[in-house]
């Protein structure tokens, strides 16, 4: 299950990268328009990257039954 989630998140990040590249390469948009379009994409990408890191951590360090997952112990930004 974690492997499927990791694969889907990686695909979503790749899709966001393509979307950002299309915005950057669009010569009809002003820099302000590009910024406005890219900000929500960057925020979404940040959340997806953190989720990916969490899932990879859980895959490498599966929690024992009936125990907390321990994500907060390895995160430095919480």
N, C-alpha and C positions, 0 to 999 in steps of 0.2 A: 504494500500500500504506500509506504513512504517513497519507494522508487518511482511509482506512478506520479505522485505529487511533485517530486523533484523534477521529473521529466517535463511535466506540465508547466511548472514555474520557469524552468529554463527556456521553454518555448515561448512563454509569455514575455520574458525579458528580451529574447531575440526579436519578437514582434515589436516591442516598444522601441528597441534600437533602430529597427527599420523605419518605424513611424517618425522618430526623431530625425533620422537621416533625410527622409523625404521633406520634412519641414525645413531643415537647414538648406537643402538644395533648391528649394522653391524660391526662385528669384523674384516672384511677384509679391512676396510678403516683405513688409518692413521688419526691421530688427525688433521693434516693440511687439508686432504681431507674432513673430516667431517666439519671443520670450513668453508671451501670454499663452501660446499654444503648447509650449514645451514644459512649462511649470507643472501642470497636473501630471504630465507623463513622467517627469523626473520624480515627483512625489510617489507616484505609483510604483516606479522602478525601485525606489529606495525601500518601500515596504516589501516588495517581492524579494529583493536581495536579502533583507533581514530574515524573511520567512525561509528562504533557501538555506541560509546559514543555520537557522534553527533546526530545520529538517535534517540537514547533513550532520549536525551535532547529534541529534537523536538517533540517527541511523548508526553512527559510530559508537554512541554511548546509550544504548537502550535502557530505559529505567526498569528497575525491578518491579514486580507486581505490587500493586497497592502503595507505590512510592511516588512522590512528585518527580517530574521529569528532570529537574535540575538545570533548566535553561538559564535561570537567573544567575546561577553561579558562574557560568562561563561568559555571559554578556558583560561588556564593559560600559555600555551606554544606558543602563537602566537606572 
